[in-house]
Amino acid sequence: FAASSWRFLVIGAALAVVLWGVGQLSVVALPIAVALLLTRALQPVATWLRDRGAPPALAALAVVLGFILVVAGATWSVAGQFDDVSQTVTEGIDDLQTWLVDDGPFDLTQDDIDDAREWITDRGADLLRSSSSALTSGAFLLASLAAGAVLSLLLSFFMVKDGDRALTWGRSLLPAGRRGVADRLCRRVRHRRWRPSA
């Protein structure tokens, strides 16, 4: 029992160290993970372009730029609807305010509503002034996300463009006895096709 307990403690400590290391490297580890997923999605299109005579760099550039355009278009489409939502929310607040003054159960006047709005606005401004560190950390988060997105796109470009060469290079680093297993695994992953479920 004691030997099993020690093994469990050692495995738990090793897992904690690995998780801590991943947390410390999340600025790099997360973009690499995103790039791998993105590469897996873009690789079939790049292969199709290469099969039709496009050079690897042009095929990789085309699929990455196409992905960026699709994401930008979707973002533009969603962002265009914020004006409609903003107008609807403003109208809803005005309707609520009118109801509270005219028919509400609290016997409120327009001055009470105006005072409450002014108080909420003042508290919000005070909160923004007092939380400059929160704004700084928010700006840092946005900068980290932007850098991670750029890193993911660059890694995806190079993985799509040079993926086969990188796999060959990585295979050469393995011991001779493990290369067959790596070849089978790479073939299985590379040749797996998406099949819709019936």
C-alpha positions in Angstrom: 0.0 0.0 0.0 2.8 2.4 0.9 4.5 1.8 -2.5 1.3 2.6 -4.3 0.8 5.7 -2.3 4.2 7.0 -3.2 3.7 6.3 -6.9 0.4 8.1 -6.7 2.0 11.1 -5.0 4.9 11.2 -7.6 2.5 10.9 -10.5 0.3 13.7 -9.0 3.4 15.9 -8.4 4.6 15.3 -12.0 1.2 16.1 -13.3 1.1 19.3 -11.3 4.5 20.4 -12.6 3.4 19.7 -16.2 0.2 21.7 -15.7 2.1 24.5 -14.1 4.6 24.5 -17.1 1.8 24.6 -19.6 0.2 27.5 -17.7 3.5 29.4 -17.8 3.9 28.6 -21.5 0.3 29.3 -22.4 1.3 32.3 -24.4 3.1 29.9 -26.7 1.3 26.6 -26.1 -2.2 27.9 -27.0 -1.3 29.4 -30.3 0.6 26.2 -31.2 -2.6 24.2 -30.4 -4.8 26.5 -32.4 -2.3 26.4 -35.3 -2.4 22.6 -35.3 -6.2 22.6 -35.4 -6.3 25.3 -38.1 -3.7 23.4 -40.1 -5.8 20.3 -39.9 -8.7 22.2 -41.3 -6.8 24.0 -44.0 -4.5 21.2 -45.2 -7.1 19.5 -47.5 -7.7 22.7 -49.4 -4.0 23.4 -49.8 -3.4 19.8 -51.0 -6.2 20.3 -53.5 -4.6 23.5 -54.8 -1.1 21.8 -54.9 -2.6 18.9 -56.9 -3.8 21.4 -59.5 -0.3 22.9 -59.9 -0.1 25.7 -57.3 3.3 26.0 -55.6 3.2 25.1 -51.9 3.8 28.7 -50.7 1.0 30.0 -52.9 -1.4 27.3 -51.8 -0.6 27.9 -48.1 -0.9 31.6 -48.5 -4.2 31.3 -50.4 -5.8 29.1 -47.7 -4.6 31.2 -44.8 -5.8 34.4 -46.5 -9.1 32.7 -47.3 -9.5 31.7 -43.7 -8.8 35.3 -42.6 -11.4 36.6 -45.1 -14.0 34.2 -43.9 -13.4 35.1 -40.3 -13.4 38.9 -41.1 -16.6 38.5 -43.1 -18.4 36.7 -40.3 -17.1 39.3 -37.8 -18.3 42.1 -40.0 -21.7 40.5 -40.4 -22.2 40.0 -36.6 -20.8 43.5 -35.8 -23.2 45.1 -38.2 -26.1 43.9 -36.1 -24.9 45.6 -32.9 -26.5 48.9 -34.0 -29.9 47.2 -34.3 -29.5 45.6 -30.9 -28.3 48.9 -29.3 -31.4 50.7 -30.7 -33.7 47.9 -29.4 -32.2 48.0 -25.9 -32.5 51.8 -25.8 -36.1 51.6 -26.8 -36.7 48.9 -24.2 -35.1 51.1 -21.5 -37.2 54.1 -22.6 -40.4 51.9 -22.5 -39.5 50.6 -19.1 -38.9 54.2 -17.8 -42.2 55.4 -19.2 -44.0 52.4 -17.6 -42.4 53.1 -14.2 -43.5 56.7 -14.3 -47.0 56.3 -15.8 -48.2 52.9 -14.6 -45.5 51.4 -12.3 -46.3 50.1 -8.8 -43.6 52.2 -7.2 -45.1 55.7 -7.6 -41.9 57.1 -9.2 -41.6 60.5 -10.9 -39.5 61.4 -13.9 -37.1 63.2 -11.6 -36.6 60.0 -9.6 -35.7 58.1 -12.8 -33.4 60.9 -13.9 -31.7 60.9 -10.5 -31.2 57.2 -10.6 -29.7 57.3 -14.2 -27.3 60.1 -13.1 -26.3 58.1 -10.0 -25.6 55.0 -12.1 -23.6 57.0 -14.7 -21.5 58.6 -11.9 -20.8 55.3 -10.2 -19.8 53.8 -13.6 -17.4 56.7 -14.2 -16.0 56.3 -10.7 -15.5 52.6 -11.2 -13.7 53.2 -14.5 -11.4 55.8 -12.9 -10.6 53.6 -9.9 -9.9 50.5 -11.9 -7.1 51.6 -14.1 -5.2 48.4 -13.3 -8.2 46.4 -14.6 -8.0 48.5 -17.8 -4.3 47.9 -18.1 -4.8 44.1 -17.6 -7.6 44.2 -20.2 -5.3 46.0 -22.7 -2.6 43.4 -22.0 -5.1 40.6 -22.5 -6.1 42.1 -25.9 -2.5 42.5 -26.9 -1.8 38.8 -25.9 -4.8 37.6 -27.9 -3.8 39.6 -30.9 -0.2 38.3 -30.7 -1.5 34.7 -30.2 -3.7 35.1 -33.3 -0.9 36.3 -35.4 1.4 33.6 -34.1 -1.3 30.9 -34.9 -1.7 32.2 -38.4 2.0 32.3 -39.1 2.5 28.8 -37.7 -0.5 27.5 -39.7 1.0 29.0 -42.9 4.3 27.2 -42.3 2.7 24.0 -41.2 0.5 23.9 -44.3 3.4 24.9 -46.6 6.1 22.7 -45.1 4.2 20.1 -43.1 5.5 17.1 -45.0 9.1 18.3 -44.8 8.7 19.0 -41.1 7.3 15.5 -40.5 10.2 14.0 -42.4 12.7 16.0 -40.3 10.9 15.1 -37.1 10.9 11.4 -38.1 14.7 11.6 -38.6 15.1 12.7 -34.9 13.4 9.5 -33.7 15.3 6.4 -32.8 15.3 3.9 -35.7 13.0 1.5 -33.9 10.2 4.1 -33.4 10.2 5.4 -37.0 7.8 2.7 -38.2 5.2 3.6 -35.5 5.6 7.3 -36.3 5.1 6.6 -40.0 1.9 4.7 -39.4 0.6 7.4 -37.1 1.4 10.2 -39.5 -0.2 8.3 -42.4 -3.3 7.6 -40.4 -3.7 11.3 -39.4 -2.7 12.7 -42.8 -5.0 10.5 -44.9 -8.1 10.6 -42.6 -10.9 12.3 -44.4 -13.9 14.0 -43.0 -17.0 11.9 -43.4 -20.4 13.3 -42.6 -22.4 11.1 -40.2 -25.3 9.3 -41.8 
